[in-house]
C-alpha cells in the first residue's frame, strides 16, 4: 500500500481517541496507521460492495478533496 502511494497517516493534532487500535506508531508529528489491519478491513469492504453491486444496488461515491474528484469520477 505504501508503494502505491496510499495515504497512511494523519497529523497527531487531528487525532481521534477512537483511532488508537489502528495506529502503529507516531513519527515526526504523524500517526502511522497499521496497514495490515487496514488491508483486512478494506478487503471486507470491497467484498460488501461487490456483493451489493452484483445485486444491482446503486452507490453514491463522494470525493472530499478537490484533487481526488477526477480519480473518483473515473473509478465510478
Biopython code that builds the backbone (N, CA, C, O; Angstrom):
import numpy as np
from Bio.PDB.StructureBuilder import StructureBuilder

atoms = [
    (1, "UNK", "N", (0.819, -1.189, 0.000)),
    (1, "UNK", "CA", (0.000, 0.000, 0.000)),
    (1, "UNK", "C", (0.867, 1.259, 0.000)),
    (1, "UNK", "O", (0.518, 2.259, -0.627)),
    (2, "UNK", "N", (1.993, 1.206, 0.702)),
    (2, "UNK", "CA", (2.871, 2.368, 0.733)),
    (2, "UNK", "C", (3.451, 2.616, -0.653)),
    (2, "UNK", "O", (3.515, 3.759, -1.106)),
    (3, "UNK", "N", (3.875, 1.546, -1.329)),
    (3, "UNK", "CA", (4.450, 1.684, -2.668)),
    (3, "UNK", "C", (3.443, 2.272, -3.658)),
    (3, "UNK", "O", (3.828, 2.963, -4.602)),
    (4, "UNK", "N", (2.153, 1.997, -3.441)),
    (4, "UNK", "CA", (1.112, 2.513, -4.324)),
    (4, "UNK", "C", (0.787, 3.977, -4.029)),
    (4, "UNK", "O", (0.009, 4.601, -4.752)),
    (5, "UNK", "N", (1.380, 4.521, -2.971)),
    (5, "UNK", "CA", (1.140, 5.914, -2.631)),
    (5, "UNK", "C", (-0.137, 6.134, -1.846)),
    (5, "UNK", "O", (-0.679, 7.239, -1.827)),
    (6, "UNK", "N", (-0.620, 5.083, -1.199)),
    (6, "UNK", "CA", (-1.835, 5.184, -0.397)),
    (6, "UNK", "C", (-1.540, 6.015, 0.847)),
    (6, "UNK", "O", (-0.475, 5.883, 1.450)),
    (7, "UNK", "N", (-2.463, 6.852, 1.220)),
    (7, "UNK", "CA", (-2.335, 7.683, 2.420)),
    (7, "UNK", "C", (-2.263, 6.765, 3.639)),
    (7, "UNK", "O", (-3.130, 5.912, 3.824)),
    (8, "UNK", "N", (-1.241, 6.934, 4.464)),
    (8, "UNK", "CA", (-1.106, 6.022, 5.592)),
    (8, "UNK", "C", (-0.873, 6.707, 6.930)),
    (8, "UNK", "O", (-0.354, 6.082, 7.855)),
    (9, "UNK", "N", (-1.244, 7.975, 7.053)),
    (9, "UNK", "CA", (-1.067, 8.648, 8.326)),
    (9, "UNK", "C", (-1.828, 9.957, 8.407)),
    (9, "UNK", "O", (-2.251, 10.513, 7.393)),
    (10, "UNK", "N", (-1.995, 10.444, 9.634)),
    (10, "UNK", "CA", (-2.660, 11.722, 9.911)),
    (10, "UNK", "C", (-1.825, 12.478, 10.926)),
    (10, "UNK", "O", (-1.085, 11.887, 11.712)),
    (11, "UNK", "N", (-1.957, 13.785, 10.894)),
    (11, "UNK", "CA", (-1.280, 14.602, 11.891)),
    (11, "UNK", "C", (-1.780, 14.283, 13.289)),
    (11, "UNK", "O", (-2.966, 14.020, 13.486)),
    (12, "UNK", "N", (-0.880, 14.305, 14.256)),
    (12, "UNK", "CA", (-1.239, 13.978, 15.637)),
    (12, "UNK", "C", (-2.266, 14.961, 16.182)),
    (12, "UNK", "O", (-3.109, 14.579, 16.994)),
    (13, "UNK", "N", (-2.214, 16.221, 15.752)),
    (13, "UNK", "CA", (-3.165, 17.223, 16.236)),
    (13, "UNK", "C", (-4.598, 16.882, 15.857)),
    (13, "UNK", "O", (-5.532, 17.270, 16.559)),
    (14, "UNK", "N", (-4.784, 16.159, 14.753)),
    (14, "UNK", "CA", (-6.118, 15.792, 14.295)),
    (14, "UNK", "C", (-6.531, 14.417, 14.824)),
    (14, "UNK", "O", (-7.500, 13.834, 14.338)),
    (15, "UNK", "N", (-5.812, 13.903, 15.805)),
    (15, "UNK", "CA", (-6.058, 12.560, 16.314)),
    (15, "UNK", "C", (-7.410, 12.405, 16.980)),
    (15, "UNK", "O", (-7.921, 13.339, 17.598)),
    (16, "UNK", "N", (-7.982, 11.233, 16.852)),
    (16, "UNK", "CA", (-9.235, 10.877, 17.489)),
    (16, "UNK", "C", (-8.958, 9.659, 18.364)),
    (16, "UNK", "O", (-8.411, 8.676, 17.864)),
    (17, "UNK", "N", (-9.313, 9.680, 19.651)),
    (17, "UNK", "CA", (-9.022, 8.553, 20.537)),
    (17, "UNK", "C", (-9.580, 7.219, 20.041)),
    (17, "UNK", "O", (-9.033, 6.165, 20.368)),
    (18, "UNK", "N", (-10.652, 7.250, 19.263)),
    (18, "UNK", "CA", (-11.233, 6.010, 18.748)),
    (18, "UNK", "C", (-10.331, 5.333, 17.714)),
    (18, "UNK", "O", (-10.521, 4.160, 17.393)),
    (19, "UNK", "N", (-9.347, 6.077, 17.194)),
    (19, "UNK", "CA", (-8.432, 5.524, 16.194)),
    (19, "UNK", "C", (-7.261, 4.771, 16.813)),
    (19, "UNK", "O", (-6.473, 4.165, 16.087)),
    (20, "UNK", "N", (-7.128, 4.794, 18.128)),
    (20, "UNK", "CA", (-5.981, 4.170, 18.806)),
    (20, "UNK", "C", (-5.703, 2.730, 18.370)),
    (20, "UNK", "O", (-4.535, 2.389, 18.184)),
    (21, "UNK", "N", (-6.716, 1.860, 18.195)),
    (21, "UNK", "CA", (-6.419, 0.484, 17.775)),
    (21, "UNK", "C", (-5.809, 0.389, 16.373)),
    (21, "UNK", "O", (-5.223, -0.636, 16.025)),
    (22, "UNK", "N", (-5.940, 1.431, 15.576)),
    (22, "UNK", "CA", (-5.473, 1.400, 14.191)),
    (22, "UNK", "C", (-4.128, 2.096, 13.998)),
    (22, "UNK", "O", (-3.602, 2.116, 12.885)),
    (23, "UNK", "N", (-3.563, 2.667, 15.066)),
    (23, "UNK", "CA", (-2.311, 3.413, 14.964)),
    (23, "UNK", "C", (-1.154, 2.538, 15.442)),
    (23, "UNK", "O", (-1.200, 1.965, 16.531)),
    (24, "UNK", "N", (-0.114, 2.444, 14.606)),
    (24, "UNK", "CA", (1.026, 1.601, 14.976)),
    (24, "UNK", "C", (2.171, 2.403, 15.579)),
    (24, "UNK", "O", (2.934, 1.870, 16.384)),
    (25, "UNK", "N", (2.309, 3.680, 15.205)),
    (25, "UNK", "CA", (3.416, 4.484, 15.709)),
    (25, "UNK", "C", (3.127, 5.967, 15.521)),
    (25, "UNK", "O", (2.186, 6.358, 14.829)),
    (26, "UNK", "N", (3.964, 6.778, 16.158)),
    (26, "UNK", "CA", (3.904, 8.223, 15.982)),
    (26, "UNK", "C", (5.294, 8.657, 15.548)),
    (26, "UNK", "O", (6.272, 8.429, 16.260)),
    (27, "UNK", "N", (5.384, 9.286, 14.372)),
    (27, "UNK", "CA", (6.673, 9.735, 13.853)),
    (27, "UNK", "C", (6.547, 11.130, 13.270)),
    (27, "UNK", "O", (5.655, 11.401, 12.465)),
    (28, "UNK", "N", (7.443, 12.009, 13.681)),
    (28, "UNK", "CA", (7.519, 13.375, 13.143)),
    (28, "UNK", "C", (6.152, 14.065, 13.092)),
    (28, "UNK", "O", (5.804, 14.694, 12.093)),
    (29, "UNK", "N", (5.388, 13.942, 14.172)),
    (29, "UNK", "CA", (4.095, 14.617, 14.248)),
    (29, "UNK", "C", (2.985, 13.949, 13.468)),
    (29, "UNK", "O", (1.950, 14.567, 13.218)),
    (30, "UNK", "N", (3.181, 12.672, 13.071)),
    (30, "UNK", "CA", (2.178, 11.954, 12.289)),
    (30, "UNK", "C", (1.859, 10.610, 12.921)),
    (30, "UNK", "O", (2.764, 9.881, 13.328)),
    (31, "UNK", "N", (0.582, 10.279, 13.006)),
    (31, "UNK", "CA", (0.174, 8.936, 13.397)),
    (31, "UNK", "C", (0.324, 8.027, 12.185)),
    (31, "UNK", "O", (-0.187, 8.343, 11.110)),
    (32, "UNK", "N", (1.011, 6.915, 12.341)),
    (32, "UNK", "CA", (1.180, 5.947, 11.263)),
    (32, "UNK", "C", (0.147, 4.843, 11.465)),
    (32, "UNK", "O", (0.096, 4.214, 12.522)),
    (33, "UNK", "N", (-0.674, 4.613, 10.442)),
    (33, "UNK", "CA", (-1.772, 3.651, 10.522)),
    (33, "UNK", "C", (-1.251, 2.235, 10.302)),
    (33, "UNK", "O", (-0.350, 2.019, 9.490)),
    (34, "UNK", "N", (-1.823, 1.263, 11.030)),
    (34, "UNK", "CA", (-1.475, -0.146, 10.863)),
    (34, "UNK", "C", (-2.029, -0.627, 9.523)),
    (34, "UNK", "O", (-3.232, -0.850, 9.386)),
    (35, "UNK", "N", (-1.147, -0.784, 8.542)),
    (35, "UNK", "CA", (-1.593, -1.132, 7.202)),
    (35, "UNK", "C", (-2.151, -2.553, 7.111)),
    (35, "UNK", "O", (-3.044, -2.811, 6.305)),
    (36, "UNK", "N", (-1.638, -3.477, 7.925)),
    (36, "UNK", "CA", (-2.155, -4.851, 7.879)),
    (36, "UNK", "C", (-3.622, -4.879, 8.297)),
    (36, "UNK", "O", (-4.435, -5.558, 7.669)),
    (37, "UNK", "N", (-3.958, -4.154, 9.340)),
    (37, "UNK", "CA", (-5.350, -4.101, 9.795)),
    (37, "UNK", "C", (-6.214, -3.364, 8.781)),
    (37, "UNK", "O", (-7.338, -3.778, 8.499)),
    (38, "UNK", "N", (-5.692, -2.278, 8.235)),
    (38, "UNK", "CA", (-6.410, -1.509, 7.223)),
    (38, "UNK", "C", (-6.695, -2.369, 5.998)),
    (38, "UNK", "O", (-7.788, -2.311, 5.434)),
    (39, "UNK", "N", (-5.712, -3.166, 5.587)),
    (39, "UNK", "CA", (-5.866, -4.037, 4.427)),
    (39, "UNK", "C", (-6.996, -5.031, 4.642)),
    (39, "UNK", "O", (-7.794, -5.275, 3.737)),
    (40, "UNK", "N", (-7.064, -5.605, 5.836)),
    (40, "UNK", "CA", (-8.124, -6.579, 6.135)),
    (40, "UNK", "C", (-9.506, -5.937, 6.020)),
    (40, "UNK", "O", (-10.403, -6.500, 5.392)),
    (41, "UNK", "N", (-9.678, -4.769, 6.623)),
    (41, "UNK", "CA", (-10.980, -4.105, 6.585)),
    (41, "UNK", "C", (-11.317, -3.599, 5.182)),
    (41, "UNK", "O", (-12.484, -3.595, 4.788)),
    (42, "UNK", "N", (-10.309, -3.175, 4.432)),
    (42, "UNK", "CA", (-10.538, -2.746, 3.058)),
    (42, "UNK", "C", (-11.018, -3.929, 2.218)),
    (42, "UNK", "O", (-11.907, -3.780, 1.379)),
    (43, "UNK", "N", (-10.432, -5.091, 2.444)),
    (43, "UNK", "CA", (-10.846, -6.299, 1.726)),
    (43, "UNK", "C", (-12.298, -6.652, 2.048)),
    (43, "UNK", "O", (-13.069, -6.998, 1.153)),
    (44, "UNK", "N", (-12.666, -6.564, 3.321)),
    (44, "UNK", "CA", (-14.047, -6.837, 3.719)),
    (44, "UNK", "C", (-15.012, -5.837, 3.082)),
    (44, "UNK", "O", (-16.095, -6.213, 2.633)),
    (45, "UNK", "N", (-14.617, -4.568, 3.044)),
    (45, "UNK", "CA", (-15.467, -3.540, 2.441)),
    (45, "UNK", "C", (-15.640, -3.791, 0.941)),
    (45, "UNK", "O", (-16.734, -3.631, 0.400)),
    (46, "UNK", "N", (-14.557, -4.183, 0.280)),
    (46, "UNK", "CA", (-14.640, -4.489, -1.161)),
    (46, "UNK", "C", (-15.586, -5.657, -1.412)),
    (46, "UNK", "O", (-16.343, -5.646, -2.383)),
    (47, "UNK", "N", (-15.548, -6.668, -0.540)),
    (47, "UNK", "CA", (-16.459, -7.811, -0.674)),
    (47, "UNK", "C", (-17.919, -7.367, -0.548)),
    (47, "UNK", "O", (-18.781, -7.811, -1.306)),
    (48, "UNK", "N", (-18.184, -6.481, 0.424)),
    (48, "UNK", "CA", (-19.550, -5.979, 0.616)),
    (48, "UNK", "C", (-20.032, -5.192, -0.607)),
    (48, "UNK", "O", (-21.170, -5.347, -1.049)),
    (49, "UNK", "N", (-19.153, -4.352, -1.141)),
    (49, "UNK", "CA", (-19.511, -3.558, -2.317)),
    (49, "UNK", "C", (-19.753, -4.469, -3.515)),
    (49, "UNK", "O", (-20.709, -4.268, -4.264)),
    (50, "UNK", "N", (-18.893, -5.467, -3.700)),
    (50, "UNK", "CA", (-19.050, -6.398, -4.808)),
    (50, "UNK", "C", (-20.383, -7.143, -4.712)),
    (50, "UNK", "O", (-21.095, -7.288, -5.706)),
    (51, "UNK", "N", (-20.715, -7.617, -3.498)),
    (51, "UNK", "CA", (-21.986, -8.325, -3.305)),
    (51, "UNK", "C", (-23.179, -7.413, -3.596)),
    (51, "UNK", "O", (-24.132, -7.829, -4.254)),
    (52, "UNK", "N", (-23.127, -6.174, -3.107)),
    (52, "UNK", "CA", (-24.226, -5.230, -3.344)),
    (52, "UNK", "C", (-24.348, -4.899, -4.832)),
    (52, "UNK", "O", (-25.455, -4.806, -5.361)),
    (53, "UNK", "N", (-23.212, -4.721, -5.502)),
    (53, "UNK", "CA", (-23.240, -4.404, -6.928)),
    (53, "UNK", "C", (-23.796, -5.568, -7.737)),
    (53, "UNK", "O", (-24.507, -5.360, -8.720)),
    (54, "UNK", "N", (-23.477, -6.783, -7.332)),
    (54, "UNK", "CA", (-23.985, -7.951, -8.054)),
    (54, "UNK", "C", (-25.494, -8.103, -7.881)),
    (54, "UNK", "O", (-26.148, -8.790, -8.666)),
    (55, "UNK", "N", (-26.048, -7.457, -6.845)),
    (55, "UNK", "CA", (-27.499, -7.464, -6.625)),
    (55, "UNK", "C", (-28.173, -6.279, -7.309)),
    (55, "UNK", "O", (-29.383, -6.089, -7.184)),
    (56, "UNK", "N", (-27.385, -5.480, -8.035)),
    (56, "UNK", "CA", (-27.937, -4.346, -8.775)),
    (56, "UNK", "C", (-28.164, -3.087, -7.959)),
    (56, "UNK", "O", (-28.890, -2.194, -8.395)),
    (57, "UNK", "N", (-27.555, -2.998, -6.778)),
    (57, "UNK", "CA", (-27.732, -1.812, -5.939)),
    (57, "UNK", "C", (-26.908, -0.652, -6.477)),
    (57, "UNK", "O", (-25.899, -0.856, -7.152)),
    (58, "UNK", "N", (-27.345, 0.571, -6.172)),
    (58, "UNK", "CA", (-26.661, 1.791, -6.622)),
    (58, "UNK", "C", (-25.757, 2.319, -5.521)),
    (58, "UNK", "O", (-25.938, 2.006, -4.344)),
    (59, "UNK", "N", (-24.773, 3.131, -5.923)),
    (59, "UNK", "CA", (-23.818, 3.689, -4.975)),
    (59, "UNK", "C", (-23.659, 5.175, -5.207)),
    (59, "UNK", "O", (-23.766, 5.652, -6.337)),
    (60, "UNK", "N", (-23.404, 5.903, -4.142)),
    (60, "UNK", "CA", (-23.049, 7.312, -4.224)),
    (60, "UNK", "C", (-21.598, 7.411, -3.771)),
    (60, "UNK", "O", (-21.285, 7.127, -2.615)),
    (61, "UNK", "N", (-20.720, 7.809, -4.673)),
    (61, "UNK", "CA", (-19.297, 7.919, -4.366)),
    (61, "UNK", "C", (-18.950, 9.391, -4.297)),
    (61, "UNK", "O", (-19.233, 10.143, -5.230)),
    (62, "UNK", "N", (-18.332, 9.813, -3.188)),
    (62, "UNK", "CA", (-18.065, 11.223, -2.938)),
    (62, "UNK", "C", (-16.572, 11.447, -2.740)),
    (62, "UNK", "O", (-15.916, 10.682, -2.035)),
    (63, "UNK", "N", (-16.037, 12.486, -3.356)),
    (63, "UNK", "CA", (-14.648, 12.901, -3.136)),
    (63, "UNK", "C", (-14.677, 14.109, -2.209)),
    (63, "UNK", "O", (-15.375, 15.086, -2.483)),
    (64, "UNK", "N", (-13.931, 14.048, -1.123)),
    (64, "UNK", "CA", (-13.910, 15.174, -0.188)),
    (64, "UNK", "C", (-12.736, 16.117, -0.449)),
    (64, "UNK", "O", (-12.667, 17.198, 0.136)),
    (65, "UNK", "N", (-11.831, 15.719, -1.309)),
    (65, "UNK", "CA", (-10.700, 16.564, -1.682)),
    (65, "UNK", "C", (-10.806, 16.898, -3.163)),
    (65, "UNK", "O", (-11.124, 16.031, -3.977)),
    (66, "UNK", "N", (-10.539, 18.154, -3.513)),
    (66, "UNK", "CA", (-10.691, 18.596, -4.901)),
    (66, "UNK", "C", (-9.811, 17.791, -5.853)),
    (66, "UNK", "O", (-10.242, 17.462, -6.958)),
    (67, "UNK", "N", (-8.585, 17.471, -5.441)),
    (67, "UNK", "CA", (-7.688, 16.750, -6.338)),
    (67, "UNK", "C", (-8.086, 15.290, -6.536)),
    (67, "UNK", "O", (-7.552, 14.626, -7.424)),
    (68, "UNK", "N", (-9.012, 14.778, -5.726)),
    (68, "UNK", "CA", (-9.464, 13.394, -5.872)),
    (68, "UNK", "C", (-10.683, 13.263, -6.777)),
    (68, "UNK", "O", (-11.082, 12.146, -7.106)),
    (69, "UNK", "N", (-11.276, 14.364, -7.183)),
    (69, "UNK", "CA", (-12.525, 14.293, -7.952)),
    (69, "UNK", "C", (-12.376, 13.558, -9.273)),
    (69, "UNK", "O", (-13.266, 12.794, -9.650)),
    (70, "UNK", "N", (-11.279, 13.766, -9.986)),
    (70, "UNK", "CA", (-11.071, 13.071, -11.254)),
    (70, "UNK", "C", (-10.914, 11.568, -11.050)),
    (70, "UNK", "O", (-11.448, 10.767, -11.817)),
    (71, "UNK", "N", (-10.174, 11.196, -10.005)),
    (71, "UNK", "CA", (-9.996, 9.771, -9.696)),
    (71, "UNK", "C", (-11.310, 9.107, -9.339)),
    (71, "UNK", "O", (-11.602, 8.005, -9.805)),
    (72, "UNK", "N", (-12.100, 9.771, -8.517)),
    (72, "UNK", "CA", (-13.394, 9.220, -8.114)),
    (72, "UNK", "C", (-14.321, 9.108, -9.311)),
    (72, "UNK", "O", (-15.016, 8.103, -9.463)),
    (73, "UNK", "N", (-14.341, 10.120, -10.160)),
    (73, "UNK", "CA", (-15.194, 10.100, -11.343)),
    (73, "UNK", "C", (-14.815, 8.957, -12.295)),
    (73, "UNK", "O", (-15.690, 8.270, -12.823)),
    (74, "UNK", "N", (-13.521, 8.760, -12.509)),
    (74, "UNK", "CA", (-13.098, 7.679, -13.405)),
    (74, "UNK", "C", (-13.351, 6.311, -12.790)),
    (74, "UNK", "O", (-13.665, 5.360, -13.506)),
    (75, "UNK", "N", (-13.216, 6.199, -11.468)),
    (75, "UNK", "CA", (-13.484, 4.933, -10.783)),
    (75, "UNK", "C", (-14.952, 4.586, -10.747)),
    (75, "UNK", "O", (-15.318, 3.411, -10.780)),
    (76, "UNK", "N", (-15.793, 5.596, -10.678)),
    (76, "UNK", "CA", (-17.231, 5.362, -10.625)),
    (76, "UNK", "C", (-17.722, 4.890, -11.976)),
    (76, "UNK", "O", (-18.914, 4.635, -12.145)),
]
sb = StructureBuilder()
sb.init_structure("model")
sb.init_model(0)
sb.init_chain("A")
sb.init_seg("    ")
for serial, (resi, resn, name, xyz) in enumerate(atoms, 1):
    if name == "N":
        sb.init_residue(resn, " ", resi, " ")
    sb.init_atom(name, np.array(xyz, "f"), 0.0, 1.0, " ", f" {name:<3s}", serial, name[0])
structure = sb.get_structure()
